Amino acid sequence: MNLFEKIVTKEEKVSLVGLGYVGMPIAVAFAKKVDVIGFDVNKEKIDLYKSGIDPTKEVGNDVIKNTTVDFTSDESRLKEAKFHIVAVPTPVKEDRTPDLTPVESASRTLGRNLTKGSIVVFESTVYPGVTEDICVPILEEESGLKCGIDFKVGYSPERINPGDQEHRLETIIKVVSGMDEETLDIIAKVYELVVDAGVYRAESIKVAEAAKVIENAQRDINIAFMNELSIIFNKMGIDTKAVLEAAGTKWNFLKFFPGLVGGHCIGVDPYYLTYKAEQMGYHSQIILSGRKINDDMGKYVAESTVKKMIKTNKQINGSRVAIFGVTFKENCPDVRNTKVVDVIKELEEYGVEVKVVDPVADKEDLWREYRINPSNVEEIKDMDAVIFAVPHEEFKAISLEDIKGMYRSTHFDFEAMNEVAAASEQGAEFVGKDSVLIDLKGLFNRNDAENMGYAYWRL
């Protein structure tokens, strides 16, 4: 029997190294079919999983309570498995060069516990060459084993979309690769156990690594184009959302939207590719230009908010702004590399006091990473501006009417009083022109907001 057959008959086990937003759903999926050891160095996280709590909200507490994954923070338990999947994050450093520390550390841990006949598959997003040129030597050094003889390696890039209940591990075609045909065949068959959409066999590990890194670079560039359009159209006094809706009626117009590009994928992966390109003597032009636009959007949003406040005669230093949503994307507790923090920092440099509301965000991570303590909606009073940054489902229940009570009381002049009367005749309740509402993702209807008197702005 080969390794695949032994895994199916439960003679051998699968291990997951790294149980975050990517690794944990993979472990849970495999556990429905085979024996799985779920390893993470974070003992607190392991204890949560053992208690039936899903801090990632990717599969939910009920699924965690009922899964057969053998959760552990004891690395020696990895010796019990023969098929290892490494799913640790690959962030960037302050200078925006790849930080391979997590994947190198995971390789060392796994190497110390690697046994003959094992297959190691890396899922972490990396630039082409990392698996074979960096991870394999570490595995060999720590284990004393020889790659190609005592163990084999492969690469299968993760495509899980955190917070997305539609595009899951099971429903997305899985790219797989192996160091030789035999290894590729075993890796493909193992993943086919859980991926209903099927697998795509890449011709080499480097091809699979490159495919992953360009998926997010392509998306990054498209969003950068939308952000640039938003900056241009705002200068022209044209609503970007209205333009995109009109252009979107053409069959081949790509439906991307402006926004803050953060998280551990789109805002990070392009730097891996450009770093490797620089090593090869090529300086990226398009990719880095797109990155610069997207990296600067937090500052742009903050400046646009301040300008809107100045137009409504607000004293900026000492003003109060509420920001709804601080995670890197909607309906996901992950706050890693969130660009909403850039908005907060920039506003604070103007002397603005910022309150954050986010019922979805991981509060511990929020405090540990950014020293932010979120407020409840009920605490949001006497604000000079309100920013809706992330369109969580919870925020969709908030109406324009609800937001009115969040501002400082408005002092009307006679002109404003006339506008109140005019608005009342149309059946709208006026809120006062100094109620600045920043709606980054278009949660609210622009015309409704402006008819109610909000000083409204969006990307």
C-alpha positions, 0 to 999 in steps of 0.5 A: 500500500502507498501512503494515500491508501494507508491514510484512507484505511487510517493506518497513517495520520494527517497532521496540520501545522498551524491552526489559524484561519486557513489551517483549522478549516483544513484540519476539520475537513480532513477529520471527516474522512481520516485521522488528523492531528492538529498542531499549533504552538499557541497553547491558548488557541489549542485550549479554545479548540479543545473547549469547543470554541472557534476563535476564527469563526470560520467553521463555528463552535458546534463544528469544533465541538463535534470534530475528531481533530486531535488538537495539540500543542505538543510537537512530538505528536507530529511523529504520529503522522506521515502526511504533513500540511504546513499552513502558517502565515507569511507576513511582511516586515516593516520594510515590506520584504518577506518575513519567512520566520513563521514558515522557517520555524514551522519547518524546524518544528516539523523537521525535529519530528519528521519520520521516514516515508513522510510527505510534507505539503506547504500551503503558505503563500511564498515566492517561487523557490521557497519550498525547495530552496529554504524549507527543504534544507531546514527539514533535512538539517533538523531531521537528518533525513534526505529529501527525495529519499527519506521524505518527499515535499509538495506545495498546494496554495491555500485559497480559503477566503476568510469570512466567506461561507460560499468559497470554501476549501471544498468548493474551490479547485485546489492547485497541487504540486509535488517534487516528482510524479509519484508524490504529486499523485499521492498529494492529489488523491489526498486532497481529492478526499475533501475538495469536491471541486477537484484538484489541478495538478501543476507541473512543478512546485515553483509553478504552483508557488507562482500561481498563488502569488499572482492570484492576489497580485492581480486582485491587488492591481485591479483594486488599485485601479478602482481606488485611483478612479475613486480619487479622480472622480471625487475631484470631479464631483462624480460618484464612483459607485454610480460610474461603476454600476453604469460601466458594469452593464458591459459583459466584460467589465471586471467588477472590482470596487475601491476600498482599503486593502489589508489582511494577510493575502492581497496586501502582502503577497505582491511584495513576495513576488516583487522581492524575488523579482528584485533579487533577479535584477528586475524592478516591478513597475505595475505591481509596486505602483498598485501597492503604493496606491492601496497602501496610501488609501488609509491616509487618503480616507483620513484626509478626506474625512478631515476636509469634510469636517473642515467644510462643516466648520468643525474644530479638528483638534479635539474633535471626536470620530467614530469608526464602525469596523476595524477588521481587514474585511467584512464578517471576519474577526481577523485584524491582521494588517487591517488598513482601518488602523491607518485611518485611525493613526492618521486621524489621531495625528490631527488631534482627533479622538477616535472611538471604534465599534466592531462586534466581529473583531477579535478583541484580544488580537485588537488590543495586542496588535494595536492597543485598541479597545472597541466601544459598544454602539450605545457608547457612541454619542457626541461625535463630529463624524461617523465612518463606516469602514467595514460592511459587517452584516451587523451594521446593515441593521443600522439605519440613517435614522439610527445614526442621527443620535450619534452626533453632537447636538446641531445648532442651526442657522436660519439657512439651515432652518429653511433647509429643515422646512424644505426637507420636511415638506418632502417627508425627510427628517433633517439632521443638520449639515454638520453631521459628517457621514463617511461611508467607505463601502456604500452601505447607505443610499447616497441620495437618502443620506444627502436628502436627510442633510448628512454631509456624506462622502464615500470612495 
